[in-house]
Amino acid sequence: MSEQILFYLQISFWVLLILFVHCYVLFPITLPFVSEIFKRKETENKADCDTPKVSILISAYNEEAVIERKIQNLLELDYPKDKLEILIGDDGSTDKTVEIVERYKDQGITLVKAPQNAGKAAMLNRLEKKASGEILLFCDANTMLFPNVVRKLTDPFKDKKIGCACGHLILTDKSGTELGRGESAYWDLESEIKKFEGMMDLLIGGNGALYAIRKELYTDLPTKKSVMDDFFVTTKILQKGYYCTFISSAIGAEQTSKETIGEYRRKVRIGRANFNYLLSYLPLLNPFRPLRCYLFFSHKILRWFSPHIFILLFLVNIPLAWYFSLYRISLGILFGFLLVGVFKIIPGAYYFLSMNMAMLKGFFLSFGKEKSGGWTREARTDE
C-alpha cells in the first residue's frame, strides 16, 4: 500500500476517533463550562404576570392499564381549574381506554376521538386545533406528574423569547434487564445534558413525556412517515428564532419497557423517525448561529451517526494494523469492546452496542416505505 494511501487512512482514523470521543466524552465533560460561559441572561422583555390558560394534550392508544391513574394524577395538579384544559385524544383504542376516559367527562376531562387509527402525530395535530390555551403542554399517558409541574413549566413564558419549556423526566427501571438498566442510566446523563443546554436556553430537542410550547409556535406534524413529535416541534421553534429551556424542577416519572426487546424496538423507531426528517433539521447547522450549530452537531448529529463512525473506524483500522503497531493496539481495543458487549461481560457496553445497532437499523429503515399512522405499543414495567 502506498505511503499516500496510508497517510490518508491515518488522517481518517484520527478524525473518526476524535468525533466519536467528542460525542460521548468531550462534549458531556465540557458542556458545563460552555453553558457557564454562554449562559443566557434574564431578559427585561417580560410579559404580564397573568396566569396563562394551559391546554394539556395527551394522545392515547390502548392505555387502559394506566389512563385512570393518569387522569387522577392530572386532576390533582396545582393549577387554577378555570385556566386548565385537559384534552385526551383516543386514536382508535381497542381496549377500555375510551370507556375509562368518559367516566371523567364531568370533571373537566375532554375526550377527542379520531374517526380512524392514524397515529400519534395525526392525533396531536387534531388536539392542537381543539385546544384553546395560550400554552400547550404535551405529556404521555404513562408519565405521572408532580403537582406543581404546570406552574413550573409556564413560568419561563414570562420571557417573550421563550418558545418551549421542557420538564425533567425521571425514568426508572423495574424490569431488571440490561437494556432497561442501561436506558435508565442513559436518561440520567441525557437529563444532565438537557440541564446545561437549558442554561443557555438552547435545548436541542424536547422530551415528549413532558414539555410545553406557545400555541402560536406549533408546527403541524408530518404524518406520511413516523416522526419524533417532541424533537420536530421544538426544533421548529428554534428555527423560528425562539429559545427552548429546561426546567429541572418540573418533574414527571415513568417506567422503562417491560422486556429487553421492547426497549430495542423503541430505539429502532426513534432512530427511524429521526432519520426520516433529517433534512428538515439541518438548518440548525447554520454556521452563523455557531453555538446552536455546535450543540446540535455534538448532541444529535454525532450521536445519530455514531454507529456509522464506529464501523468506519473499525474498517480503517484494519489495513493500518498491518503496517503499524499502534494500530494493532487500537484494533485490539475495538475488538475487546465488541466482545465484552456482545457477551454481556460489561452491561454498559452491551447497552451501548444494542442501542447503536438499533439506531443503525432505524437509519436503513428510513429509506424504505412506511405505512403511515398506527401505533406500536410496548408494555411497561408499571403495568
Wavefront OBJ file of the C-alpha trace (Angstrom):
o trace
v 0.000 0.000 0.000
v 1.388 3.402 -0.960
v 2.516 5.902 1.649
v -0.062 8.398 0.413
v -2.947 5.975 0.993
v -1.582 5.106 4.432
v -1.347 8.802 5.249
v -4.984 9.419 4.329
v -6.077 6.326 6.228
v -4.323 7.613 9.338
v -5.913 11.038 8.965
v -9.313 9.380 8.573
v -8.730 7.196 11.622
v -7.898 10.094 13.920
v -10.722 12.295 12.624
v -13.223 9.499 13.185
v -11.809 8.732 16.629
v -11.935 12.379 17.686
v -15.551 12.682 16.523
v -16.516 9.528 18.421
v -14.727 10.573 21.619
v -16.095 14.098 21.342
v -19.682 12.818 21.147
v -19.542 10.567 24.206
v -16.748 12.046 26.337
v -15.555 15.548 25.443
v -18.953 17.089 24.777
v -20.598 15.975 28.061
v -17.498 16.854 30.096
v -17.019 20.326 28.620
v -20.715 21.255 28.387
v -20.930 22.612 31.976
v -18.117 25.066 31.193
v -19.636 26.016 27.818
v -23.033 26.602 29.443
v -21.495 28.808 32.121
v -19.712 30.941 29.530
v -22.731 31.296 27.239
v -25.435 31.291 29.900
v -28.322 33.409 28.681
v -29.071 36.398 30.875
v -32.605 37.080 32.029
v -34.354 39.409 29.660
v -36.187 42.555 30.706
v -38.684 41.980 27.902
v -41.194 40.108 30.042
v -44.917 39.674 29.590
v -47.542 40.447 32.201
v -47.677 38.021 35.089
v -51.267 36.883 34.456
v -51.750 33.140 34.809
v -51.913 31.772 31.254
v -54.516 29.263 30.163
v -52.909 25.861 29.604
v -54.142 23.016 27.429
v -52.754 19.598 28.364
v -52.659 17.329 25.316
v -52.404 13.543 25.638
v -52.520 11.165 22.704
v -53.598 7.697 23.823
v -53.865 4.252 22.303
v -54.764 1.146 24.328
v -53.821 2.761 27.646
v -56.383 1.062 29.894
v -53.606 -0.070 32.255
v -52.557 3.486 33.137
v -55.132 6.001 31.858
v -57.277 6.163 35.018
v -54.214 6.701 37.195
v -53.100 9.361 34.725
v -56.435 11.191 34.878
v -56.405 11.164 38.682
v -52.856 12.496 38.536
v -53.986 15.364 36.261
v -56.935 16.225 38.494
v -54.528 16.708 41.407
v -52.400 19.304 39.600
v -51.865 22.543 41.494
v -53.165 24.982 38.886
v -56.380 27.072 38.666
v -59.099 24.838 37.219
v -60.538 27.671 35.126
v -57.121 28.067 33.496
v -56.584 24.390 32.764
v -57.941 22.396 29.838
v -57.318 18.649 29.617
v -57.722 17.004 26.218
v -57.226 13.262 25.831
v -57.205 12.000 22.262
v -58.119 8.397 21.615
v -56.710 7.063 18.367
v -58.908 4.030 17.844
v -58.125 2.076 21.012
v -59.396 -1.496 21.069
v -59.398 -1.790 24.870
v -61.321 0.113 27.576
v -59.429 3.415 27.216
v -62.460 5.345 25.883
v -64.791 3.891 28.493
v -62.469 4.934 31.307
v -61.905 8.471 29.994
v -65.647 9.067 29.524
v -66.218 8.451 33.236
v -64.423 11.725 33.941
v -66.165 13.992 31.401
v -67.953 15.827 34.237
v -64.622 16.566 35.929
v -63.101 18.642 33.158
v -61.667 15.852 31.032
v -62.427 16.221 27.308
v -62.252 13.154 25.082
v -61.324 13.676 21.441
v -61.888 10.617 19.272
v -60.295 10.067 15.880
v -62.518 8.569 13.160
v -59.809 6.006 12.491
v -56.421 4.977 13.782
v -53.950 7.392 12.201
v -51.027 7.563 14.640
v -49.783 9.884 17.365
v -48.707 12.729 15.058
v -52.149 12.993 13.433
v -53.819 12.925 16.848
v -51.585 15.689 18.222
v -52.438 17.834 15.187
v -56.123 17.216 15.923
v -55.738 18.044 19.619
v -53.819 21.248 18.890
v -56.702 22.534 16.767
v -59.171 21.779 19.574
v -57.017 23.412 22.264
v -57.933 26.902 23.487
v -54.973 27.517 25.803
v -52.181 30.001 25.200
v -49.732 27.313 26.297
v -49.823 23.718 25.069
v -48.449 21.141 27.491
v -47.684 17.745 25.955
v -47.282 14.625 28.042
v -47.627 10.863 27.716
v -50.341 8.713 29.237
v -47.834 6.797 31.362
v -45.981 9.856 32.679
v -47.032 10.796 36.210
v -46.558 14.469 37.035
v -45.639 16.259 40.250
v -48.483 18.613 41.350
v -46.504 21.815 40.624
v -45.488 20.849 37.072
v -47.825 23.234 35.225
v -46.755 26.228 37.304
v -43.104 25.345 36.818
v -43.429 24.926 33.048
v -45.466 28.098 32.453
v -43.231 30.421 34.469
v -40.487 30.696 31.772
v -43.019 32.025 29.249
v -42.968 35.383 31.016
v -39.907 35.835 28.799
v -41.397 36.604 25.382
v -38.479 34.934 23.579
v -39.003 31.568 25.281
v -40.955 29.326 22.923
v -40.593 25.981 24.692
v -40.012 24.715 28.227
v -39.119 21.084 28.795
v -39.641 19.240 32.061
v -37.416 16.731 33.814
v -38.366 13.112 33.195
v -37.209 10.591 35.775
v -37.014 7.206 34.081
v -36.912 4.226 36.423
v -36.458 0.546 35.691
v -38.134 -2.405 37.375
v -37.546 -4.879 34.563
v -34.086 -5.936 35.733
v -32.941 -6.271 32.110
v -29.586 -4.976 30.850
v -31.279 -2.637 28.384
v -33.743 -1.382 30.985
v -30.986 -0.526 33.462
v -28.896 0.951 30.678
v -31.754 3.135 29.470
v -32.363 4.449 32.975
v -28.659 5.340 33.384
v -28.527 6.826 29.886
v -31.509 9.027 30.646
v -29.834 10.362 33.786
v -26.912 11.510 31.605
v -29.274 12.901 28.976
v -31.087 14.915 31.633
v -27.786 16.440 32.738
v -27.033 17.442 29.150
v -30.508 18.973 28.843
v -29.970 20.888 32.081
v -26.818 22.573 30.801
v -28.316 23.255 27.357
v -31.269 24.760 29.209
v -28.948 27.208 30.969
v -28.257 28.650 27.517
v -31.954 28.345 26.542
v -30.785 26.256 23.608
v -32.254 22.885 24.460
v -31.761 20.616 21.436
v -34.967 18.601 21.381
v -37.679 18.406 23.985
v -38.914 15.349 25.800
v -42.265 14.105 24.552
v -43.224 12.910 28.019
v -43.329 16.466 29.381
v -42.878 19.760 27.519
v -44.796 22.982 26.881
v -44.831 25.453 23.993
v -46.583 28.642 22.914
v -49.625 27.625 20.882
v -48.840 30.028 18.044
v -45.453 28.338 17.543
v -46.876 24.857 16.960
v -45.966 23.385 13.557
v -48.243 20.688 12.177
v -46.544 17.326 12.430
v -45.956 15.367 9.209
v -47.951 12.158 9.011
v -46.665 10.397 5.908
v -43.814 8.830 7.870
v -43.143 8.336 11.572
v -41.796 11.409 13.346
v -40.436 12.209 16.795
v -43.088 14.792 17.622
v -41.183 16.369 20.525
v -37.990 16.830 18.536
v -39.779 18.071 15.423
v -41.892 20.637 17.266
v -39.086 22.026 19.435
v -36.654 22.125 16.522
v -39.067 24.257 14.518
v -39.341 26.635 17.464
v -35.555 27.076 17.492
v -35.580 27.625 13.744
v -38.169 30.387 14.191
v -35.697 32.268 16.384
v -37.205 31.448 19.788
v -35.479 29.796 22.725
v -36.064 26.413 24.343
v -35.265 25.940 28.005
v -35.157 23.113 30.552
v -36.860 23.211 33.953
v -35.285 20.613 36.216
v -37.867 21.191 38.968
v -40.803 20.347 36.656
v -40.768 16.611 37.253
v -42.532 13.672 35.677
v -41.821 9.965 36.169
v -42.315 6.855 34.072
v -41.055 3.297 33.682
v -38.873 1.671 31.032
v -40.204 -1.011 28.685
v -41.133 -4.275 30.374
v -38.978 -6.523 28.161
v -35.489 -6.131 26.677
v -36.745 -6.474 23.102
v -39.291 -3.735 23.775
v -36.586 -1.211 24.621
v -34.673 -2.224 21.484
v -37.736 -1.849 19.238
v -38.436 1.559 20.741
v -34.917 2.724 19.893
v -35.287 1.450 16.330
v -38.480 3.511 15.934
v -36.789 6.582 17.398
v -33.822 6.172 15.047
v -36.043 5.719 12.015
v -38.199 8.716 12.896
v -35.151 10.957 13.383
v -33.636 9.991 10.042
v -36.999 10.334 8.272
v -36.858 14.107 8.670
v -33.135 14.702 8.999
v -33.095 17.200 6.121
v -35.660 19.392 7.875
v -33.372 19.654 10.917
v -30.213 20.624 9.043
v -30.900 24.404 9.213
v -29.781 24.088 12.846
v -26.258 23.625 11.461
v -26.282 27.251 10.304
v -22.684 28.464 10.990
v -23.988 31.994 11.591
v -25.598 30.632 14.774
v -22.395 28.933 15.981
v -23.477 27.940 19.494
v -26.730 26.362 18.340
v -24.842 24.681 15.487
v -22.245 23.261 17.885
v -24.856 21.880 20.276
v -26.926 20.256 17.540
v -23.874 18.741 15.861
v -22.368 17.433 19.110
v -25.528 16.276 20.843
v -27.580 14.906 17.946
v -25.798 14.548 14.607
v -22.757 12.764 16.006
v -24.899 10.537 18.215
v -27.219 9.572 15.368
v -24.258 8.721 13.168
v -22.099 7.137 15.861
v -22.712 3.559 14.580
v -21.563 4.676 11.133
v -18.494 6.335 12.648
v -17.664 3.235 14.712
v -17.928 0.914 11.695
v -15.771 3.208 9.547
v -13.249 3.494 12.376
v -13.045 -0.297 12.538
v -12.677 -0.681 8.765
v -9.974 1.993 8.514
v -8.112 0.457 11.452
v -7.790 -2.998 9.831
v -5.350 -2.103 6.990
v -3.389 0.225 9.291
v -2.843 -2.654 11.721
v -0.778 -4.460 9.053
v 1.782 -1.673 8.998
v 1.853 -0.008 12.441
v 1.973 -1.493 15.935
v -0.020 1.446 17.362
v -2.988 0.493 15.199
v -2.711 -3.149 16.194
v -3.256 -1.996 19.757
v -6.251 0.169 18.776
v -7.733 -2.706 16.763
v -7.367 -4.966 19.798
v -9.178 -2.405 21.930
v -12.024 -2.193 19.417
v -12.295 -5.981 19.240
v -12.212 -6.193 23.021
v -15.032 -3.663 23.344
v -17.148 -5.640 20.891
v -16.536 -8.891 22.761
v -17.373 -7.565 26.237
v -20.511 -6.003 24.791
v -21.736 -8.925 22.696
v -21.215 -11.425 25.530
v -22.678 -9.005 28.140
v -19.495 -9.100 30.219
v -19.934 -5.366 30.796
v -23.666 -4.409 30.814
v -22.893 -0.830 29.807
v -21.039 -1.993 26.702
v -23.925 -4.312 25.800
v -26.413 -1.438 26.140
v -24.201 0.850 24.058
v -23.836 -1.693 21.241
v -27.523 -2.614 21.268
v -28.713 0.967 21.087
v -26.302 1.818 18.292
v -27.412 -1.267 16.386
v -30.985 -0.066 16.821
v -30.009 3.383 15.530
v -28.296 1.835 12.512
v -31.327 -0.320 11.761
v -33.527 2.768 12.010
v -31.240 4.549 9.544
v -31.663 1.854 6.885
v -35.405 1.542 7.521
v -35.807 5.277 6.887
v -35.024 4.679 3.207
v -37.913 2.254 2.796
v -41.640 2.686 2.520
v -43.510 3.115 5.740
v -47.159 2.634 6.494
v -48.458 5.947 7.779
v -50.344 6.036 11.056
v -50.759 3.232 13.522
v -49.099 2.557 16.836
v -46.660 0.058 18.230
v -47.094 -0.004 21.967
v -44.574 -1.530 24.348
v -45.601 -2.973 27.706
v -44.084 -1.067 30.625
v -42.804 -2.249 33.972
v -45.551 -0.392 35.854
v -48.320 -2.442 34.207
l 1 2 3 4 5 6 7 8 9 10 11 12 13 14 15 16 17 18 19 20 21 22 23 24 25 26 27 28 29 30 31 32 33 34 35 36 37 38 39 40 41 42 43 44 45 46 47 48 49 50 51 52 53 54 55 56 57 58 59 60 61 62 63 64 65 66 67 68 69 70 71 72 73 74 75 76 77 78 79 80 81 82 83 84 85 86 87 88 89 90 91 92 93 94 95 96 97 98 99 100 101 102 103 104 105 106 107 108 109 110 111 112 113 114 115 116 117 118 119 120 121 122 123 124 125 126 127 128 129 130 131 132 133 134 135 136 137 138 139 140 141 142 143 144 145 146 147 148 149 150 151 152 153 154 155 156 157 158 159 160 161 162 163 164 165 166 167 168 169 170 171 172 173 174 175 176 177 178 179 180 181 182 183 184 185 186 187 188 189 190 191 192 193 194 195 196 197 198 199 200 201 202 203 204 205 206 207 208 209 210 211 212 213 214 215 216 217 218 219 220 221 222 223 224 225 226 227 228 229 230 231 232 233 234 235 236 237 238 239 240 241 242 243 244 245 246 247 248 249 250 251 252 253 254 255 256 257 258 259 260 261 262 263 264 265 266 267 268 269 270 271 272 273 274 275 276 277 278 279 280 281 282 283 284 285 286 287 288 289 290 291 292 293 294 295 296 297 298 299 300 301 302 303 304 305 306 307 308 309 310 311 312 313 314 315 316 317 318 319 320 321 322 323 324 325 326 327 328 329 330 331 332 333 334 335 336 337 338 339 340 341 342 343 344 345 346 347 348 349 350 351 352 353 354 355 356 357 358 359 360 361 362 363 364 365 366 367 368 369 370 371 372 373 374 375 376 377 378 379 380 381 382 383
